[in-house]
Amino acid sequence: MRFIQGQDRTQTHLFPISLDQSIAKDNEVRLIDLFVDSIDLNDFGFK
């Protein structure tokens, strides 16, 4: 099964700021990101 690979958040493309820099430090999306990163995918059968 193929998985979607995301973009590097620190890489700049057309504009001089990265995606990570454009999101406010207190934005709730950062909490969701921390939660998803804390999940151990091995527990769900992913290799």
C-alpha positions in Angstrom: 0.0 0.0 0.0 1.3 3.4 -0.9 1.2 6.3 1.5 1.0 10.1 0.8 4.3 11.8 1.5 4.0 15.4 2.7 6.2 18.3 2.0 9.0 19.5 4.3 7.6 22.3 6.3 11.0 24.1 6.5 11.5 24.1 2.8 10.8 27.4 1.0 9.2 27.3 -2.4 8.0 30.4 -4.2 7.9 32.7 -1.2 10.7 33.4 1.3 8.8 32.0 4.3 8.1 28.4 5.0 4.8 26.8 5.8 5.9 26.3 9.4 6.8 30.0 9.7 3.4 31.1 8.3 1.4 29.3 11.1 1.1 31.2 14.4 2.8 29.7 17.4 -0.5 29.5 19.3 -2.6 28.0 16.4 -4.5 24.9 17.3 -3.1 23.1 14.3 0.2 22.8 16.2 -1.6 20.8 18.9 -3.0 18.4 16.4 0.4 18.0 14.8 1.9 17.1 18.2 -0.8 14.6 18.8 -0.4 12.9 15.4 3.4 12.8 15.8 3.0 11.1 19.2 1.0 8.2 17.8 3.0 5.0 17.4 2.1 3.7 14.0 3.6 0.3 14.7 0.8 -0.4 17.1 -1.6 -0.1 14.2 0.3 -2.5 12.0 2.2 0.0 9.9 5.9 -0.7 9.1 
